[in-house]
Amino acid sequence: FRGRGIGTALCATVEQNARSLFGTSALYLFTLDQQAWYTHLGWSMLESCSWCGRAGDIMFKKILRHYPTRR
């Protein structure tokens, strides 16, 4: 299913829900091999680490709360 926008839509939904339901200002994730893809979505590298002997990276993304605009 790669290339169909499913992952991008899933990430956007997680970000929106974290922002609106929990007031979260940053998200963190661990990835073994998709650093470039997450970087394309606005994520930044925090630090390298390993999991079960496999090298990967912890990444983060600041998310801004959206406040309703007054009319």
C-alpha positions as CSV (number, residue, x, y, z in Angstrom):
1,F,0.0,0.0,0.0
2,R,3.0,2.3,-0.2
3,G,2.6,5.5,-2.2
4,R,-1.1,5.8,-1.6
5,G,-1.0,8.4,1.2
6,I,-2.2,6.0,3.9
7,G,0.8,6.6,6.2
8,T,0.7,10.3,5.7
9,A,-3.0,10.3,6.6
10,L,-2.4,8.1,9.6
11,C,0.3,10.4,10.9
12,A,-1.9,13.5,10.4
13,T,-4.7,11.9,12.3
14,V,-2.5,10.9,15.2
15,E,-1.1,14.5,15.3
16,Q,-4.6,16.0,15.2
17,N,-5.9,13.8,17.9
18,A,-2.9,14.3,20.1
19,R,-3.3,18.1,19.7
20,S,-7.1,18.3,20.2
21,L,-7.7,15.5,22.7
22,F,-4.7,15.8,24.9
23,G,-3.2,19.2,24.3
24,T,0.1,17.6,23.4
25,S,2.8,19.9,22.1
26,A,5.3,17.3,20.9
27,L,5.3,13.7,19.7
28,Y,8.1,11.2,19.7
29,L,8.6,8.0,17.8
30,F,11.3,5.3,17.2
31,T,12.0,4.1,13.6
32,L,14.5,1.6,12.4
33,D,14.6,2.7,8.7
34,Q,12.1,5.3,7.8
35,Q,13.9,8.5,9.0
36,A,13.8,10.1,5.5
37,W,10.1,9.6,5.2
38,Y,9.3,11.0,8.7
39,T,11.7,14.0,8.0
40,H,9.6,14.7,4.9
41,L,6.5,14.9,7.1
42,G,8.2,17.4,9.4
43,W,9.8,15.2,12.0
44,S,13.3,15.9,13.3
45,M,16.0,13.5,14.6
46,L,16.5,13.6,18.4
47,E,19.0,10.8,18.9
48,S,20.3,7.5,17.6
49,C,19.7,4.4,19.7
50,S,19.2,0.7,19.3
51,W,16.4,-1.7,20.0
52,C,17.0,-5.5,20.2
53,G,20.4,-4.9,18.8
54,R,19.1,-3.0,15.7
55,A,20.2,0.6,15.1
56,G,17.4,3.2,14.8
57,D,16.5,6.7,15.7
58,I,14.2,8.5,18.1
59,M,12.5,11.4,16.2
60,F,10.2,14.2,17.4
61,K,7.7,16.7,16.0
62,K,6.4,19.8,17.7
63,I,2.8,20.2,17.1
64,L,1.0,23.5,17.6
65,R,-2.4,23.8,19.2
66,H,-5.0,25.3,16.9
67,Y,-7.2,27.8,18.7
68,P,-10.5,28.8,17.2
69,T,-10.4,32.2,15.5
70,R,-12.8,34.9,16.5
71,R,-15.0,36.3,13.8
